[in-house]
Amino acid sequence: MDAKESPQWVEWNDRLGELSFEWVVAKSTDLVVETIDTLRHEALLKGYIETNTPFLLCGPPGSGKTMTLLSTLRKLGN
C-alpha cells in the first residue's frame, strides 16, 4: 500500500465467495467430533446411566444436550 492510499474496508462475505453446504448433514446427531469435553460428558452420562442415577441435562437450545445423550446411548448399545 502506498503512503498516499488509505485503507479500505472489505465486507467479510465478499471475501468468502459462494458457500455450498448440506445443512441436513450438519443437523445430524450421529456425527460427533470427539474432544476432551465431549469425552468427559459421555463418561459422566455413562456413569449415571449404568448406575440408574437420575440426571437432568440443561442448557440453551443448540448447546448439544440431545447430541451428547444420543451419542452416549449409541456407544452403550455396542
C-alpha positions in Angstrom: 0.0 0.0 0.0 1.2 3.4 -0.9 1.6 6.0 1.8 -1.0 8.2 -0.1 -3.6 5.4 -0.2 -6.0 5.0 2.7 -7.1 1.5 3.7 -10.5 0.4 2.6 -13.0 -1.8 4.5 -14.0 -5.0 2.7 -17.1 -6.9 3.7 -16.3 -10.4 5.1 -18.9 -12.0 3.0 -17.3 -10.5 -0.2 -14.1 -12.3 0.7 -15.7 -15.7 1.3 -17.5 -16.1 -2.0 -20.2 -18.7 -2.7 -20.7 -21.3 0.1 -22.3 -24.6 -0.7 -23.2 -26.8 2.3 -25.6 -29.6 3.0 -27.5 -28.5 6.2 -29.0 -31.9 6.6 -25.5 -33.3 7.4 -25.0 -30.5 10.0 -28.2 -31.3 11.8 -27.3 -35.0 12.1 -27.0 -36.1 15.7 -24.9 -39.2 14.8 -21.8 -37.1 13.9 -19.8 -36.1 17.0 -16.4 -34.6 16.9 -14.6 -36.1 19.9 -12.9 -33.5 22.0 -11.8 -33.7 25.6 -15.1 -32.1 26.6 -17.4 -34.5 24.6 -15.5 -37.5 26.0 -15.9 -36.1 29.6 -19.6 -35.5 29.1 -20.1 -39.0 27.7 -18.2 -40.6 30.5 -20.3 -38.7 33.1 -23.5 -39.7 31.4 -22.4 -43.3 31.0 -21.8 -43.5 34.8 -25.3 -42.1 35.5 -27.0 -44.4 33.1 -25.1 -47.5 34.2 -26.0 -46.9 37.9 -29.6 -45.9 37.2 -29.0 -42.5 38.7 -31.4 -39.8 37.5 -30.0 -36.8 35.8 -31.2 -33.7 34.0 -29.5 -32.1 31.0 -30.0 -28.3 30.8 -28.6 -25.6 28.7 -29.7 -23.2 25.9 -31.0 -24.5 22.6 -28.3 -25.8 20.4 -25.8 -26.5 23.1 -25.5 -30.2 22.4 -27.7 -31.8 25.0 -29.5 -34.2 22.7 -26.5 -34.9 20.6 -24.4 -35.8 23.6 -27.1 -38.0 25.1 -27.8 -39.9 21.8 -24.1 -40.4 21.2 -23.6 -41.8 24.6 -26.6 -44.1 24.3 -25.4 -45.4 20.9 -22.0 -46.2 22.4 -23.6 -48.1 25.2 -25.6 -50.1 22.7 -22.4 -51.5 21.1 
